[in-house]
Amino acid sequence: MADGLNASTIVARTPGLIESAIDDEVVALNIETGTCYGLNATGSRIWTLLANPVRISEICSALIDEYHVDATTCEADVIDLIEHLIEENLVVVASRE
């Protein structure tokens, strides 16, 4: 399912989710599966960037600028989170290149 994610993979939120912002955090609920997932401030920023289909590299570019994080670390952490969100049916792969 999440095999082969890389910087050029295009991902987006799964359609039909319910979400709620609480302070700097987001809770997302997939009502079809009953999956509820809480995201910290950084995860919530990534969630915001997933509102429309987006390349993982574009997510990383935004985070590198905002958080001044190392590009390699950022990409690994973003891919790790997106893999978890895919496993929880909260994110889908829109395209692989």
N, C-alpha and C positions, 0 to 999 in steps of 0.2 A: 504494500500500500504506500508507505512513505519511502520505500527504497529508491535510491537515486536522487534524492533532493539535492539541489545545488543552487548556486547563486542565480542561475538563469531560470529556475523553476518559477512558474507563476502560480500563486496561491490566493485564496479568498476565503472568507467566512462561509460556512455552510448556510444556504438560504433557510429562512424560517426560524432562526434562533431568537430567543428572548435574552436581553441583557440588561443589566442595571449597574450604574456607576455608584460607588460608595467611597467617598473621599477620592483618593488617587487610584482606587482599585476598581476592577470590573468583575462581575460575576456573570457568566454566560450559561444559558440553559438550553439544551436541545430537548424540546418537549416530546419529540418522537421517541427518543431513546431514554429520556429521563436523566441524561448526563448533565451535571452541574459542575462548573469549573471556575475557580477563583484565580484571578490574575493580579500580581503585585503591580506597582507603578510602572515598571519597565515593560512587563507583559501587557499591561493595559495600553501602553503606547503602541506596542506592536499590534494589538487588537484593533486600535483605531486605524492603523495603516492598512489593515486587512479588510477595511470596509468595501473596497473595490478590488478586483483582481490586480495583483501587484507582484513584481519580481522580488525574490528574496534579496537580490542585490540592492534594490531600491529601498527596502526596509532597512538594510544594513547601512546604506548611505545616510539615511535620516538619523539613525541611532548614533552613528559615528560622529556626525555633526553636533547632535544634541548632548551626548554623554561623554564625548572625547575618549572613546574606547578603541582599542586596537582592532583593526579590520579582521584579522584572522580569528581572534577570540569572539568578536561580534558575530561573524558568520556561523561559527560552530554553535554558539549559544542560541542564535535565532533558529537555525535548522533543528536543534534539539527541541526547542519549544514547539515549533510547528509540527514536528513529528508527533509529539504528545497530543497536540490539538487535533491532528488527523486521526490518531488512534481513538480519541474521544468523540469523533464525528462532529467536531466543531469547526474544522477547516477542511477545505477540499483543494486538490491540485487542479488548477484550471488548465495548465499546459506545461509540458516538459520540453526543454530544448537542449 
